[in-house]
């Protein structure tokens, strides 16, 4: 088992590329939410998440 979370890149049933972030315990903790036409597009999506998440803040939304 890996010591950290892992990004998995795969093709879905619609033949689109997607990614998911899998925690050490095997649970999916994030996914691309959209399909990409190329593997490179999915890889760019991963890099975007890595860059954005490093400095992301937590925003608490009001309860209804």
C-alpha positions in Angstrom: 0.0 0.0 0.0 1.2 3.5 -0.9 2.2 5.9 1.8 0.2 8.7 0.2 -2.9 9.2 -1.9 -2.6 8.2 -5.6 -4.1 9.7 -8.8 -5.5 7.0 -11.1 -6.0 7.8 -14.8 -8.4 5.6 -16.8 -10.8 5.4 -19.7 -14.5 5.2 -18.9 -17.2 3.3 -20.7 -17.8 6.3 -22.9 -14.1 6.1 -24.0 -13.3 9.4 -22.2 -10.3 9.9 -20.0 -10.9 10.5 -16.3 -8.9 10.7 -13.1 -9.6 9.9 -9.4 -7.7 10.5 -6.3 -7.5 7.4 -4.1 -6.6 7.6 -0.4 -4.2 5.1 1.3 -7.2 3.1 2.5 -8.5 2.6 -1.1 -11.4 5.0 -0.9 -11.9 7.5 -3.7 -11.7 11.0 -2.2 -12.0 13.1 -5.4 -12.6 12.6 -9.1 -12.4 14.6 -12.3 -16.1 15.2 -12.5 -15.8 15.3 -16.3 -14.4 13.2 -19.1 -11.5 14.4 -21.2 -10.9 13.6 -24.9 -7.2 12.8 -24.3 -5.1 11.3 -21.6 -3.0 14.5 -21.7 -6.2 16.5 -20.8 -6.8 14.3 -17.8 -3.1 14.8 -16.7 -3.5 18.6 -17.1 -6.6 18.4 -14.9 -4.6 16.6 -12.2 -1.8 19.2 -12.4 -4.4 21.9 -12.0 -5.8 20.3 -8.9 -2.4 19.9 -7.4 -1.5 23.6 -8.0 -4.9 24.9 -6.8 -5.2 22.7 -3.7 -1.8 23.6 -2.3 -3.0 27.1 -1.4 -6.8 26.4 -1.1 -8.7 27.8 1.8 -11.7 26.2 3.5 -15.0 28.1 3.1 -17.9 27.3 5.4 -21.2 27.8 3.8 -24.3 28.8 5.8 -26.6 26.0 6.8 -30.2 26.1 5.5 
